[in-house]
Structures are given as C-alpha cells and as structure tokens.
C-alpha cells in the first residue's frame, strides 16, 4: 500500500481542521477519483471496521502477539481494495482510499 503524509505547520494561532469529514475531502481531492474505504482516528482510538459492520469481533484492536490480530491496513486491502493511506499527523488520523 502506498503511504502519503500530509504535514500541516503554522506559525500563528490558527489550527488546521481535525474533522474526519474535512480530512476525507482533502484526501479525495488530492487523489481523485479515489474514495474513502476506511479511516483510523488514533486520537479517539476509533476506526471504520468491516468486521464490526458484520457484527463480528474487531481483530484490529487486539494485542499484536494475539493470533487473531490482523493489521487494519491489510484488512482494507483485502476487503475493500485500499491502495493509498493518507496520514494527517497533526490530527492523528489516517484515511484509506481505493
């Protein structure tokens, strides 16, 4: 999967948005016609989980040494065809596109 980091720095009191909908719009605009297939908000420890959508146990939040652990990016690649991860470090959010 390709990984892109969008760094936003400022010298004033203004702050860049941390709203997922805004970051989605930025990622989709940068990589049009690709669309969001998942996200992970590390600040809120929240993600769009395909397993939870099917009412299954989420394997992404298990300990790395747990045999049922699966990396989130790998799940999105397999199930939703994700091929770009756009990371916004200022917001601690990654948007996955396909």
Protein Blocks (a to p, Z undefined) as FASTA:
>chain_A
ZZdddddddfblbdcdfbfklmmmmmmmmmocbdcfbdcdfklopaddfklmnopacfkl
pcfklmkbccfklmmmmmnopabdcddfknopacddZZ
